[in-house]
């Protein structure tokens, strides 16, 4: 199981603490593989882009209008976090639904 997130993100830290043996990838330092981003966009749509983030607020209107994949590659911290991948399965965020789905895994 791989958790894509930021080491400074409180939500990512909570997820890491709850999941045993998960591999952590800091998206700011290491990025997210393009195929993972493409799959996440197929599954979750534009919800992968965190439009409530500080990074989003710092973008001008022209940048915001860009393709989500291009935005995420240029600004990895724009990704909603965490993105959790386990084989063919993928979860976005750390809401109650994701916590329930992953209980006992890791």
Biopython code that builds the backbone (N, CA, C, O; Angstrom):
import numpy as np
from Bio.PDB.StructureBuilder import StructureBuilder

atoms = [
    (1, "UNK", "N", (0.848, -1.166, 0.000)),
    (1, "UNK", "CA", (0.000, 0.000, 0.000)),
    (1, "UNK", "C", (0.900, 1.238, 0.000)),
    (1, "UNK", "O", (1.869, 1.317, 0.755)),
    (2, "UNK", "N", (0.562, 2.197, -0.858)),
    (2, "UNK", "CA", (1.332, 3.435, -0.972)),
    (2, "UNK", "C", (0.426, 4.615, -0.643)),
    (2, "UNK", "O", (-0.700, 4.701, -1.135)),
    (3, "UNK", "N", (0.920, 5.517, 0.186)),
    (3, "UNK", "CA", (0.197, 6.729, 0.535)),
    (3, "UNK", "C", (0.961, 7.909, -0.062)),
    (3, "UNK", "O", (2.110, 8.168, 0.296)),
    (4, "UNK", "N", (0.304, 8.616, -0.974)),
    (4, "UNK", "CA", (0.879, 9.821, -1.572)),
    (4, "UNK", "C", (0.346, 11.018, -0.798)),
    (4, "UNK", "O", (-0.865, 11.179, -0.651)),
    (5, "UNK", "N", (1.241, 11.847, -0.309)),
    (5, "UNK", "CA", (0.815, 12.999, 0.464)),
    (5, "UNK", "C", (1.975, 13.940, 0.731)),
    (5, "UNK", "O", (2.993, 13.906, 0.039)),
    (6, "UNK", "N", (1.811, 14.768, 1.729)),
    (6, "UNK", "CA", (2.860, 15.691, 2.162)),
    (6, "UNK", "C", (3.243, 15.366, 3.593)),
    (6, "UNK", "O", (2.384, 15.082, 4.427)),
    (7, "UNK", "N", (4.548, 15.410, 3.875)),
    (7, "UNK", "CA", (4.985, 15.082, 5.234)),
    (7, "UNK", "C", (4.514, 16.114, 6.247)),
    (7, "UNK", "O", (4.458, 15.826, 7.442)),
    (8, "UNK", "N", (4.173, 17.315, 5.785)),
    (8, "UNK", "CA", (3.709, 18.363, 6.691)),
    (8, "UNK", "C", (2.185, 18.386, 6.840)),
    (8, "UNK", "O", (1.655, 19.218, 7.576)),
    (9, "UNK", "N", (1.479, 17.495, 6.158)),
    (9, "UNK", "CA", (0.012, 17.482, 6.169)),
    (9, "UNK", "C", (-0.504, 16.679, 7.370)),
    (9, "UNK", "O", (-0.179, 15.501, 7.517)),
    (10, "UNK", "N", (-1.299, 17.314, 8.216)),
    (10, "UNK", "CA", (-1.847, 16.640, 9.405)),
    (10, "UNK", "C", (-2.719, 15.449, 9.029)),
    (10, "UNK", "O", (-2.670, 14.414, 9.694)),
    (11, "UNK", "N", (-3.517, 15.582, 7.969)),
    (11, "UNK", "CA", (-4.390, 14.485, 7.551)),
    (11, "UNK", "C", (-3.557, 13.289, 7.098)),
    (11, "UNK", "O", (-3.895, 12.145, 7.401)),
    (12, "UNK", "N", (-2.478, 13.549, 6.380)),
    (12, "UNK", "CA", (-1.600, 12.461, 5.934)),
    (12, "UNK", "C", (-0.947, 11.772, 7.135)),
    (12, "UNK", "O", (-0.798, 10.550, 7.155)),
    (13, "UNK", "N", (-0.567, 12.558, 8.121)),
    (13, "UNK", "CA", (0.039, 11.978, 9.331)),
    (13, "UNK", "C", (-0.955, 11.068, 10.062)),
    (13, "UNK", "O", (-0.583, 10.000, 10.549)),
    (14, "UNK", "N", (-2.212, 11.496, 10.135)),
    (14, "UNK", "CA", (-3.240, 10.663, 10.771)),
    (14, "UNK", "C", (-3.405, 9.352, 10.018)),
    (14, "UNK", "O", (-3.499, 8.290, 10.633)),
    (15, "UNK", "N", (-3.441, 9.419, 8.697)),
    (15, "UNK", "CA", (-3.592, 8.209, 7.884)),
    (15, "UNK", "C", (-2.388, 7.294, 8.065)),
    (15, "UNK", "O", (-2.550, 6.082, 8.207)),
    (16, "UNK", "N", (-1.190, 7.855, 8.061)),
    (16, "UNK", "CA", (0.020, 7.050, 8.250)),
    (16, "UNK", "C", (0.022, 6.348, 9.604)),
    (16, "UNK", "O", (0.430, 5.192, 9.718)),
    (17, "UNK", "N", (-0.437, 7.057, 10.616)),
    (17, "UNK", "CA", (-0.478, 6.479, 11.963)),
    (17, "UNK", "C", (-1.478, 5.322, 12.033)),
    (17, "UNK", "O", (-1.245, 4.342, 12.740)),
    (18, "UNK", "N", (-2.582, 5.435, 11.309)),
    (18, "UNK", "CA", (-3.631, 4.422, 11.359)),
    (18, "UNK", "C", (-3.330, 3.190, 10.499)),
    (18, "UNK", "O", (-3.865, 2.111, 10.752)),
    (19, "UNK", "N", (-2.485, 3.350, 9.495)),
    (19, "UNK", "CA", (-2.195, 2.261, 8.570)),
    (19, "UNK", "C", (-0.805, 1.701, 8.831)),
    (19, "UNK", "O", (0.186, 2.428, 8.755)),
    (20, "UNK", "N", (-0.731, 0.415, 9.138)),
    (20, "UNK", "CA", (0.560, -0.218, 9.403)),
    (20, "UNK", "C", (1.259, -0.592, 8.102)),
    (20, "UNK", "O", (0.630, -1.062, 7.153)),
    (21, "UNK", "N", (2.563, -0.377, 8.076)),
    (21, "UNK", "CA", (3.384, -0.845, 6.972)),
    (21, "UNK", "C", (3.131, -0.185, 5.631)),
    (21, "UNK", "O", (3.475, -0.748, 4.591)),
    (22, "UNK", "N", (2.540, 0.990, 5.636)),
    (22, "UNK", "CA", (2.266, 1.685, 4.383)),
    (22, "UNK", "C", (3.532, 2.422, 3.929)),
    (22, "UNK", "O", (4.280, 2.954, 4.750)),
    (23, "UNK", "N", (3.759, 2.443, 2.621)),
    (23, "UNK", "CA", (4.886, 3.180, 2.062)),
    (23, "UNK", "C", (4.427, 4.621, 1.836)),
    (23, "UNK", "O", (3.380, 4.854, 1.231)),
    (24, "UNK", "N", (5.208, 5.584, 2.321)),
    (24, "UNK", "CA", (4.852, 6.988, 2.184)),
    (24, "UNK", "C", (5.662, 7.627, 1.070)),
    (24, "UNK", "O", (6.879, 7.458, 1.006)),
    (25, "UNK", "N", (4.983, 8.366, 0.185)),
    (25, "UNK", "CA", (5.644, 9.113, -0.882)),
    (25, "UNK", "C", (5.264, 10.581, -0.729)),
    (25, "UNK", "O", (4.094, 10.946, -0.842)),
    (26, "UNK", "N", (6.267, 11.419, -0.471)),
    (26, "UNK", "CA", (6.031, 12.853, -0.358)),
    (26, "UNK", "C", (5.926, 13.426, -1.765)),
    (26, "UNK", "O", (6.906, 13.439, -2.511)),
    (27, "UNK", "N", (4.740, 13.898, -2.126)),
    (27, "UNK", "CA", (4.495, 14.348, -3.497)),
    (27, "UNK", "C", (5.309, 15.591, -3.858)),
    (27, "UNK", "O", (5.622, 15.808, -5.029)),
    (28, "UNK", "N", (5.646, 16.391, -2.879)),
    (28, "UNK", "CA", (6.436, 17.592, -3.162)),
    (28, "UNK", "C", (7.874, 17.203, -3.503)),
    (28, "UNK", "O", (8.485, 17.802, -4.388)),
    (29, "UNK", "N", (8.415, 16.206, -2.808)),
    (29, "UNK", "CA", (9.806, 15.798, -3.023)),
    (29, "UNK", "C", (9.947, 14.789, -4.166)),
    (29, "UNK", "O", (10.887, 14.872, -4.957)),
    (30, "UNK", "N", (9.011, 13.836, -4.249)),
    (30, "UNK", "CA", (9.156, 12.736, -5.194)),
    (30, "UNK", "C", (8.163, 12.764, -6.348)),
    (30, "UNK", "O", (8.368, 12.092, -7.358)),
    (31, "UNK", "N", (7.092, 13.533, -6.208)),
    (31, "UNK", "CA", (6.072, 13.564, -7.247)),
    (31, "UNK", "C", (5.199, 12.321, -7.221)),
    (31, "UNK", "O", (5.392, 11.423, -6.401)),
    (32, "UNK", "N", (4.242, 12.287, -8.127)),
    (32, "UNK", "CA", (3.336, 11.155, -8.271)),
    (32, "UNK", "C", (3.493, 10.651, -9.705)),
    (32, "UNK", "O", (3.448, 11.447, -10.643)),
    (33, "UNK", "N", (3.675, 9.347, -9.888)),
    (33, "UNK", "CA", (3.806, 8.829, -11.253)),
    (33, "UNK", "C", (2.600, 9.228, -12.111)),
    (33, "UNK", "O", (1.465, 9.231, -11.636)),
    (34, "UNK", "N", (2.857, 9.562, -13.369)),
    (34, "UNK", "CA", (1.792, 10.028, -14.252)),
    (34, "UNK", "C", (0.649, 9.027, -14.346)),
    (34, "UNK", "O", (-0.517, 9.422, -14.357)),
    (35, "UNK", "N", (0.966, 7.736, -14.415)),
    (35, "UNK", "CA", (-0.107, 6.734, -14.546)),
    (35, "UNK", "C", (-1.007, 6.702, -13.306)),
    (35, "UNK", "O", (-2.200, 6.420, -13.413)),
    (36, "UNK", "N", (-0.436, 6.990, -12.128)),
    (36, "UNK", "CA", (-1.231, 7.051, -10.900)),
    (36, "UNK", "C", (-2.150, 8.275, -10.946)),
    (36, "UNK", "O", (-3.329, 8.182, -10.608)),
    (37, "UNK", "N", (-1.608, 9.416, -11.364)),
    (37, "UNK", "CA", (-2.429, 10.630, -11.478)),
    (37, "UNK", "C", (-3.556, 10.443, -12.494)),
    (37, "UNK", "O", (-4.695, 10.841, -12.251)),
    (38, "UNK", "N", (-3.227, 9.835, -13.634)),
    (38, "UNK", "CA", (-4.246, 9.625, -14.667)),
    (38, "UNK", "C", (-5.368, 8.732, -14.147)),
    (38, "UNK", "O", (-6.545, 9.005, -14.384)),
    (39, "UNK", "N", (-5.003, 7.669, -13.438)),
    (39, "UNK", "CA", (-6.009, 6.760, -12.879)),
    (39, "UNK", "C", (-6.858, 7.461, -11.821)),
    (39, "UNK", "O", (-8.074, 7.274, -11.767)),
    (40, "UNK", "N", (-6.212, 8.266, -10.984)),
    (40, "UNK", "CA", (-6.940, 9.000, -9.947)),
    (40, "UNK", "C", (-7.931, 9.971, -10.589)),
    (40, "UNK", "O", (-9.058, 10.106, -10.113)),
    (41, "UNK", "N", (-7.526, 10.638, -11.651)),
    (41, "UNK", "CA", (-8.424, 11.567, -12.337)),
    (41, "UNK", "C", (-9.594, 10.830, -12.979)),
    (41, "UNK", "O", (-10.710, 11.350, -13.013)),
    (42, "UNK", "N", (-9.351, 9.629, -13.486)),
    (42, "UNK", "CA", (-10.449, 8.824, -14.042)),
    (42, "UNK", "C", (-11.441, 8.420, -12.960)),
    (42, "UNK", "O", (-12.653, 8.467, -13.173)),
    (43, "UNK", "N", (-10.928, 8.026, -11.806)),
    (43, "UNK", "CA", (-11.785, 7.561, -10.710)),
    (43, "UNK", "C", (-12.492, 8.694, -9.973)),
    (43, "UNK", "O", (-13.678, 8.591, -9.661)),
    (44, "UNK", "N", (-11.761, 9.773, -9.697)),
    (44, "UNK", "CA", (-12.281, 10.824, -8.818)),
    (44, "UNK", "C", (-12.576, 12.144, -9.539)),
    (44, "UNK", "O", (-13.105, 13.075, -8.933)),
    (45, "UNK", "N", (-12.236, 12.227, -10.826)),
    (45, "UNK", "CA", (-12.477, 13.446, -11.582)),
    (45, "UNK", "C", (-11.680, 14.621, -11.042)),
    (45, "UNK", "O", (-10.587, 14.455, -10.499)),
    (46, "UNK", "N", (-12.245, 15.808, -11.202)),
    (46, "UNK", "CA", (-11.557, 17.023, -10.773)),
    (46, "UNK", "C", (-11.429, 17.132, -9.258)),
    (46, "UNK", "O", (-10.757, 18.033, -8.756)),
    (47, "UNK", "N", (-12.073, 16.213, -8.521)),
    (47, "UNK", "CA", (-11.958, 16.198, -7.066)),
    (47, "UNK", "C", (-10.545, 15.939, -6.589)),
    (47, "UNK", "O", (-10.238, 16.156, -5.417)),
    (48, "UNK", "N", (-9.676, 15.474, -7.484)),
    (48, "UNK", "CA", (-8.276, 15.243, -7.122)),
    (48, "UNK", "C", (-7.563, 16.573, -6.888)),
    (48, "UNK", "O", (-6.585, 16.633, -6.143)),
    (49, "UNK", "N", (-8.048, 17.627, -7.517)),
    (49, "UNK", "CA", (-7.449, 18.951, -7.354)),
    (49, "UNK", "C", (-8.110, 19.639, -6.163)),
    (49, "UNK", "O", (-9.325, 19.836, -6.141)),
    (50, "UNK", "N", (-7.302, 19.998, -5.184)),
    (50, "UNK", "CA", (-7.793, 20.635, -3.972)),
    (50, "UNK", "C", (-7.938, 22.141, -4.215)),
    (50, "UNK", "O", (-6.972, 22.898, -4.118)),
    (51, "UNK", "N", (-9.158, 22.552, -4.529)),
    (51, "UNK", "CA", (-9.411, 23.967, -4.831)),
    (51, "UNK", "C", (-9.565, 24.820, -3.571)),
    (51, "UNK", "O", (-9.835, 26.017, -3.660)),
    (52, "UNK", "N", (-9.395, 24.212, -2.411)),
    (52, "UNK", "CA", (-9.449, 24.974, -1.157)),
    (52, "UNK", "C", (-8.052, 25.211, -0.585)),
    (52, "UNK", "O", (-7.910, 25.761, 0.507)),
    (53, "UNK", "N", (-7.034, 24.799, -1.317)),
    (53, "UNK", "CA", (-5.667, 24.882, -0.797)),
    (53, "UNK", "C", (-5.059, 26.265, -0.989)),
    (53, "UNK", "O", (-5.521, 27.061, -1.807)),
    (54, "UNK", "N", (-4.028, 26.524, -0.227)),
    (54, "UNK", "CA", (-3.271, 27.758, -0.353)),
    (54, "UNK", "C", (-2.637, 27.849, -1.740)),
    (54, "UNK", "O", (-2.585, 28.924, -2.337)),
    (55, "UNK", "N", (-2.165, 26.730, -2.239)),
    (55, "UNK", "CA", (-1.552, 26.712, -3.568)),
    (55, "UNK", "C", (-2.555, 27.154, -4.621)),
    (55, "UNK", "O", (-2.226, 27.957, -5.494)),
    (56, "UNK", "N", (-3.791, 26.631, -4.545)),
    (56, "UNK", "CA", (-4.837, 26.991, -5.509)),
    (56, "UNK", "C", (-5.120, 28.500, -5.461)),
    (56, "UNK", "O", (-5.245, 29.155, -6.496)),
    (57, "UNK", "N", (-5.216, 29.027, -4.257)),
    (57, "UNK", "CA", (-5.513, 30.453, -4.108)),
    (57, "UNK", "C", (-4.404, 31.329, -4.682)),
    (57, "UNK", "O", (-4.644, 32.478, -5.054)),
    (58, "UNK", "N", (-3.189, 30.786, -4.752)),
    (58, "UNK", "CA", (-2.063, 31.527, -5.302)),
    (58, "UNK", "C", (-1.980, 31.504, -6.819)),
    (58, "UNK", "O", (-1.171, 32.224, -7.404)),
    (59, "UNK", "N", (-2.807, 30.686, -7.467)),
    (59, "UNK", "CA", (-2.781, 30.597, -8.926)),
    (59, "UNK", "C", (-3.648, 31.680, -9.550)),
    (59, "UNK", "O", (-4.676, 32.067, -8.992)),
    (60, "UNK", "N", (-3.227, 32.162, -10.702)),
    (60, "UNK", "CA", (-4.074, 33.131, -11.406)),
    (60, "UNK", "C", (-5.147, 32.373, -12.190)),
    (60, "UNK", "O", (-5.105, 31.147, -12.290)),
    (61, "UNK", "N", (-6.099, 33.109, -12.740)),
    (61, "UNK", "CA", (-7.242, 32.487, -13.429)),
    (61, "UNK", "C", (-6.797, 31.646, -14.631)),
    (61, "UNK", "O", (-7.389, 30.604, -14.913)),
    (62, "UNK", "N", (-5.776, 32.090, -15.323)),
    (62, "UNK", "CA", (-5.277, 31.343, -16.478)),
    (62, "UNK", "C", (-4.721, 29.981, -16.049)),
    (62, "UNK", "O", (-4.991, 28.964, -16.688)),
    (63, "UNK", "N", (-3.942, 29.972, -14.962)),
    (63, "UNK", "CA", (-3.390, 28.712, -14.453)),
    (63, "UNK", "C", (-4.505, 27.783, -13.976)),
    (63, "UNK", "O", (-4.468, 26.583, -14.248)),
    (64, "UNK", "N", (-5.486, 28.323, -13.275)),
    (64, "UNK", "CA", (-6.600, 27.516, -12.767)),
    (64, "UNK", "C", (-7.384, 26.852, -13.883)),
    (64, "UNK", "O", (-7.973, 25.790, -13.685)),
    (65, "UNK", "N", (-7.396, 27.468, -15.049)),
    (65, "UNK", "CA", (-8.151, 26.942, -16.190)),
    (65, "UNK", "C", (-7.420, 25.798, -16.887)),
    (65, "UNK", "O", (-7.972, 25.176, -17.795)),
    (66, "UNK", "N", (-6.189, 25.515, -16.476)),
    (66, "UNK", "CA", (-5.401, 24.464, -17.104)),
    (66, "UNK", "C", (-5.983, 23.079, -16.838)),
    (66, "UNK", "O", (-6.829, 22.899, -15.961)),
    (67, "UNK", "N", (-5.513, 22.111, -17.611)),
    (67, "UNK", "CA", (-5.935, 20.711, -17.443)),
    (67, "UNK", "C", (-5.501, 20.217, -16.061)),
    (67, "UNK", "O", (-4.386, 20.502, -15.623)),
    (68, "UNK", "N", (-6.376, 19.478, -15.375)),
    (68, "UNK", "CA", (-6.030, 18.996, -14.033)),
    (68, "UNK", "C", (-4.700, 18.226, -13.977)),
    (68, "UNK", "O", (-3.925, 18.405, -13.037)),
    (69, "UNK", "N", (-4.437, 17.384, -14.961)),
    (69, "UNK", "CA", (-3.193, 16.617, -14.953)),
    (69, "UNK", "C", (-1.988, 17.551, -15.013)),
    (69, "UNK", "O", (-1.012, 17.352, -14.290)),
    (70, "UNK", "N", (-2.051, 18.563, -15.865)),
    (70, "UNK", "CA", (-0.949, 19.520, -15.977)),
    (70, "UNK", "C", (-0.777, 20.313, -14.680)),
    (70, "UNK", "O", (0.348, 20.558, -14.245)),
    (71, "UNK", "N", (-1.890, 20.710, -14.066)),
    (71, "UNK", "CA", (-1.828, 21.436, -12.791)),
    (71, "UNK", "C", (-1.156, 20.597, -11.711)),
    (71, "UNK", "O", (-0.309, 21.095, -10.969)),
    (72, "UNK", "N", (-1.536, 19.322, -11.625)),
    (72, "UNK", "CA", (-0.987, 18.448, -10.588)),
    (72, "UNK", "C", (0.486, 18.145, -10.815)),
    (72, "UNK", "O", (1.246, 17.991, -9.858)),
    (73, "UNK", "N", (0.889, 18.058, -12.067)),
    (73, "UNK", "CA", (2.302, 17.829, -12.348)),
    (73, "UNK", "C", (3.132, 19.067, -12.027)),
    (73, "UNK", "O", (4.248, 18.953, -11.521)),
    (74, "UNK", "N", (2.594, 20.245, -12.318)),
    (74, "UNK", "CA", (3.313, 21.491, -12.044)),
    (74, "UNK", "C", (3.295, 21.858, -10.562)),
    (74, "UNK", "O", (4.249, 22.441, -10.047)),
    (75, "UNK", "N", (2.199, 21.509, -9.882)),
    (75, "UNK", "CA", (2.013, 21.872, -8.468)),
    (75, "UNK", "C", (1.521, 20.631, -7.701)),
    (75, "UNK", "O", (0.326, 20.523, -7.427)),
    (76, "UNK", "N", (2.415, 19.699, -7.352)),
    (76, "UNK", "CA", (1.990, 18.466, -6.678)),
    (76, "UNK", "C", (1.199, 18.692, -5.388)),
    (76, "UNK", "O", (0.373, 17.860, -5.013)),
    (77, "UNK", "N", (1.448, 19.816, -4.707)),
    (77, "UNK", "CA", (0.743, 20.073, -3.449)),
    (77, "UNK", "C", (-0.722, 20.446, -3.681)),
    (77, "UNK", "O", (-1.474, 20.594, -2.717)),
    (78, "UNK", "N", (-1.142, 20.601, -4.940)),
    (78, "UNK", "CA", (-2.549, 20.855, -5.264)),
    (78, "UNK", "C", (-3.410, 19.601, -5.119)),
    (78, "UNK", "O", (-4.637, 19.688, -5.073)),
    (79, "UNK", "N", (-2.762, 18.432, -5.046)),
    (79, "UNK", "CA", (-3.514, 17.184, -4.968)),
    (79, "UNK", "C", (-4.223, 17.058, -3.623)),
    (79, "UNK", "O", (-3.636, 17.312, -2.571)),
    (80, "UNK", "N", (-5.482, 16.665, -3.675)),
    (80, "UNK", "CA", (-6.196, 16.362, -2.422)),
    (80, "UNK", "C", (-5.457, 15.210, -1.775)),
    (80, "UNK", "O", (-4.990, 14.299, -2.458)),
    (81, "UNK", "N", (-5.350, 15.251, -0.450)),
    (81, "UNK", "CA", (-4.528, 14.256, 0.233)),
    (81, "UNK", "C", (-5.297, 13.575, 1.349)),
    (81, "UNK", "O", (-6.257, 14.119, 1.896)),
    (82, "UNK", "N", (-4.854, 12.382, 1.669)),
    (82, "UNK", "CA", (-3.891, 11.561, 0.945)),
    (82, "UNK", "C", (-4.544, 10.828, -0.230)),
    (82, "UNK", "O", (-5.763, 10.666, -0.286)),
    (83, "UNK", "N", (-3.711, 10.397, -1.149)),
    (83, "UNK", "CA", (-4.117, 9.481, -2.209)),
    (83, "UNK", "C", (-3.490, 8.148, -1.829)),
    (83, "UNK", "O", (-2.268, 8.033, -1.735)),
    (84, "UNK", "N", (-4.332, 7.142, -1.610)),
    (84, "UNK", "CA", (-3.855, 5.839, -1.138)),
    (84, "UNK", "C", (-4.092, 4.810, -2.232)),
    (84, "UNK", "O", (-5.197, 4.689, -2.761)),
    (85, "UNK", "N", (-3.034, 4.069, -2.565)),
    (85, "UNK", "CA", (-3.101, 3.073, -3.630)),
    (85, "UNK", "C", (-2.703, 1.723, -3.050)),
    (85, "UNK", "O", (-1.662, 1.586, -2.407)),
    (86, "UNK", "N", (-3.556, 0.727, -3.291)),
    (86, "UNK", "CA", (-3.267, -0.642, -2.871)),
    (86, "UNK", "C", (-3.627, -1.552, -4.038)),
    (86, "UNK", "O", (-4.787, -1.928, -4.211)),
    (87, "UNK", "N", (-2.619, -1.902, -4.839)),
    (87, "UNK", "CA", (-2.877, -2.716, -6.025)),
    (87, "UNK", "C", (-3.748, -1.960, -7.013)),
    (87, "UNK", "O", (-3.380, -0.881, -7.478)),
    (88, "UNK", "N", (-4.912, -2.531, -7.336)),
    (88, "UNK", "CA", (-5.835, -1.909, -8.277)),
    (88, "UNK", "C", (-6.820, -0.957, -7.592)),
    (88, "UNK", "O", (-7.612, -0.294, -8.262)),
    (89, "UNK", "N", (-6.771, -0.890, -6.266)),
    (89, "UNK", "CA", (-7.711, -0.047, -5.526)),
    (89, "UNK", "C", (-7.075, 1.292, -5.188)),
    (89, "UNK", "O", (-5.861, 1.402, -5.010)),
    (90, "UNK", "N", (-7.941, 2.321, -5.104)),
    (90, "UNK", "CA", (-7.462, 3.672, -4.838)),
    (90, "UNK", "C", (-8.501, 4.418, -4.003)),
    (90, "UNK", "O", (-9.705, 4.287, -4.223)),
    (91, "UNK", "N", (-8.010, 5.206, -3.036)),
    (91, "UNK", "CA", (-8.867, 6.027, -2.188)),
    (91, "UNK", "C", (-8.307, 7.431, -2.145)),
    (91, "UNK", "O", (-7.096, 7.631, -2.242)),
    (92, "UNK", "N", (-9.191, 8.401, -2.000)),
    (92, "UNK", "CA", (-8.779, 9.797, -1.951)),
    (92, "UNK", "C", (-9.337, 10.439, -0.690)),
    (92, "UNK", "O", (-10.531, 10.347, -0.408)),
    (93, "UNK", "N", (-8.456, 11.090, 0.065)),
    (93, "UNK", "CA", (-8.865, 11.735, 1.299)),
    (93, "UNK", "C", (-8.773, 10.784, 2.481)),
    (93, "UNK", "O", (-8.318, 9.648, 2.346)),
    (94, "UNK", "N", (-9.209, 11.260, 3.641)),
    (94, "UNK", "CA", (-9.165, 10.453, 4.856)),
    (94, "UNK", "C", (-10.464, 10.636, 5.632)),
    (94, "UNK", "O", (-10.461, 10.819, 6.850)),
    (95, "UNK", "N", (-11.580, 10.582, 4.893)),
    (95, "UNK", "CA", (-12.887, 10.678, 5.522)),
    (95, "UNK", "C", (-13.275, 9.359, 6.174)),
    (95, "UNK", "O", (-12.552, 8.368, 6.064)),
    (96, "UNK", "N", (-14.403, 9.348, 6.844)),
    (96, "UNK", "CA", (-14.892, 8.146, 7.537)),
    (96, "UNK", "C", (-15.046, 6.974, 6.570)),
    (96, "UNK", "O", (-14.764, 5.833, 6.936)),
    (97, "UNK", "N", (-15.494, 7.243, 5.330)),
    (97, "UNK", "CA", (-15.670, 6.170, 4.349)),
    (97, "UNK", "C", (-14.344, 5.494, 4.018)),
    (97, "UNK", "O", (-14.279, 4.268, 3.922)),
    (98, "UNK", "N", (-13.289, 6.285, 3.844)),
    (98, "UNK", "CA", (-11.973, 5.731, 3.533)),
    (98, "UNK", "C", (-11.419, 4.994, 4.750)),
    (98, "UNK", "O", (-10.848, 3.911, 4.619)),
    (99, "UNK", "N", (-11.589, 5.577, 5.919)),
    (99, "UNK", "CA", (-11.103, 4.926, 7.135)),
    (99, "UNK", "C", (-11.764, 3.564, 7.326)),
    (99, "UNK", "O", (-11.093, 2.595, 7.680)),
    (100, "UNK", "N", (-13.073, 3.481, 7.094)),
    (100, "UNK", "CA", (-13.790, 2.218, 7.240)),
    (100, "UNK", "C", (-13.317, 1.197, 6.215)),
    (100, "UNK", "O", (-13.131, 0.024, 6.539)),
    (101, "UNK", "N", (-13.124, 1.647, 4.977)),
    (101, "UNK", "CA", (-12.687, 0.752, 3.911)),
    (101, "UNK", "C", (-11.304, 0.175, 4.168)),
    (101, "UNK", "O", (-11.011, -0.953, 3.773)),
    (102, "UNK", "N", (-10.457, 0.951, 4.830)),
    (102, "UNK", "CA", (-9.068, 0.532, 5.046)),
    (102, "UNK", "C", (-8.805, -0.045, 6.428)),
    (102, "UNK", "O", (-7.677, -0.431, 6.733)),
    (103, "UNK", "N", (-9.832, -0.108, 7.266)),
    (103, "UNK", "CA", (-9.647, -0.631, 8.614)),
    (103, "UNK", "C", (-9.108, -2.077, 8.531)),
    (103, "UNK", "O", (-9.666, -2.935, 7.847)),
    (104, "UNK", "N", (-8.007, -2.300, 9.252)),
    (104, "UNK", "CA", (-7.421, -3.636, 9.282)),
    (104, "UNK", "C", (-6.457, -3.905, 8.145)),
    (104, "UNK", "O", (-5.840, -4.970, 8.106)),
    (105, "UNK", "N", (-6.310, -2.979, 7.225)),
    (105, "UNK", "CA", (-5.324, -3.147, 6.138)),
    (105, "UNK", "C", (-4.033, -2.493, 6.512)),
    (105, "UNK", "O", (-3.921, -1.829, 7.543)),
    (106, "UNK", "N", (-3.049, -2.689, 5.652)),
    (106, "UNK", "CA", (-1.767, -2.011, 5.841)),
    (106, "UNK", "C", (-0.715, -2.932, 6.310)),
    (106, "UNK", "O", (0.424, -2.514, 6.516)),
]
sb = StructureBuilder()
sb.init_structure("model")
sb.init_model(0)
sb.init_chain("A")
sb.init_seg("    ")
for serial, (resi, resn, name, xyz) in enumerate(atoms, 1):
    if name == "N":
        sb.init_residue(resn, " ", resi, " ")
    sb.init_atom(name, np.array(xyz, "f"), 0.0, 1.0, " ", f" {name:<3s}", serial, name[0])
structure = sb.get_structure()
